[in-house]
Amino acid sequence: MSSSGARSGERMIHQDFIARIRFSNALPPPPNPPKLLDIPNTGLASGQYTTPGFASRLAREQPLNIEADAELGMPLDLVGMPGVFDGDERSIQASSQPLAIHPHDRALLRPIAALGKPKVAEANVSFLRRTEYISSLVPKRFEANHPRALLAKNRRPVKRPEAAADSPQVIKRKIDKGFELAEQDLKDPKRIKHPSKKHLKLVDAAPLLPDLDAFPDSGAYVTIKFLTNPVSSSNEYDNRLRSGLFRPIDRTPAEEAALEAAMEAYAQDPANNPKPANLMNYDFYLGQTRADADRFRRKFDIDDPSNDDEDLYTHKADTGGYFQFNRIRAYETAQETELDHPTKYEDEIILAFNDDDTFPRQKAMYYYPIMQKSTIRPQRTKNIARTNYGLAEDDEAQVVDQLDLTVDDPTEEMRSAMKMYSRHPLGWEQDEGADEHQHVEQSIEEADVDADGEEAERNGASGGQDRSPSADHDAEGDEDEDED
């Protein structure tokens, strides 16, 4: 800083020497030529021209004017490649040795973290100095052999090394803490707060438990979703969908042979032969009236005292009563997801609420596993295999237009499978040996006998205390989904 010399008769003026440096910030030309847009004139009063979304909408609606030739700007001419037509492809293959990078291109290969403005520490400016604050509040540091330093070291607690997050000790501690918090929430529901809506209050709470007494003989349930409404559209839900029946359509010997041939071709050469889709086709059946559907469901309702009444059957015959189901149409599987027993709880489950807390039941929300999810659509051809494998169209399959159904108790084999899944929900090894299987089956049968020596059939896997989701919660008011 300097000042101009004092002149006679003039006031002294201090002047600072400041150099103003201006940088050019010219915008690059637009990548595309200008284009006239047909913008509707709605007037300035509407406020559309001043909103940010107006220009964004115009940009989305106007496609880019890119003219490409037939080869998309990359001509592929193999005539000038030596040895290509003789089987020598070395001229069109990438070299095994990487090419040397030009010094001008090295800056383009920098990582993303190295881009941007250089840091101050990397600039190596000699006349800049890190700011230092002088304050009496900064704690004093003593030497290692100073008495106060030794005293502070003794008072400092020794930090133990923390266990890994996936270690058994940490997992066990988190699980125990979760059960403790759940028990506290059940005792005092006022402790539970909604994570986002603070004004909501808890009205009732129930535990979420697995229903081990409601396993079918397959060990899991199957959900089937319709892509289209299977019945005529109306304002009311058709409760017949809650008791619909699916009958798998068997393949003909020719279709089985074609499928096996396609599987063998895929196993030999997976690159050139696609894997054939082994999807099922079904015939869908419904009851005649909604009253028939209600009676059919009462036969499976364990809480209905008259579920064993023969008068629930809608039709009578010399051999006894039966329910009659009519064929609606044939369906083909559009998409299918199949799991196994160890993973059947991971993707999707079925929930059923039980508000009856009389023994041996419990007021809780029970969940059930799903091992297969299928999405079906009306069959576009008479048989999906004819389209996939080119079979003859005159190979007609037998179509059953009507089913007469009688509800009966499960067989001993089915009961045995249900009891095994109640003890092993995630499945068991099938080849452990017949002795162990018989021993487990015998122990389960002994547990099903009450103190008076009478068999407790109502407490078995298909008996009185089962809480199957198909009783009252399989449809949930959804016309496009049915659970089997």
Secondary structure, DSSP 4 states (H G I P E B T S, - for coil): -EEPPP-TTS---EE----------PPPPPSS-----------GGG--TTSHHHHHHHHHHS-------TTTT-----TTSTTTTTT--TTTSPPSSPPPPPGGGGGGG--GGG-SSPPHHHHT-TT--------TTSPP---TTSHHHHHHHHHSPPPPPPPPTTSHHHHHHHHHHHHHHHHHHHH-GGG---SS-TT--------EEE-TT---TTSSEEEEEESS-SS---SS--GGGGG-EEEEPPPPHHHHHHHHHHHHHHHH-TTTSPPPP---EEEEEEESSHHHHHHHHHTT-TT-TTTT-GGG-SEEETTEEEEEEEEEEEEEEEEEEE--GGGTTTS-EEEEEE----TT--SEEEEEEEEEEEEEEE-SSS-HHHHHH---TT-PPP---EEEE---PPPHHHHHHHHHHHH-TT---TTS-HHHHHHHHHHHHHHTB-TTS-B-GGGSTTSTT---TTTTSSSTT-TTEEE-
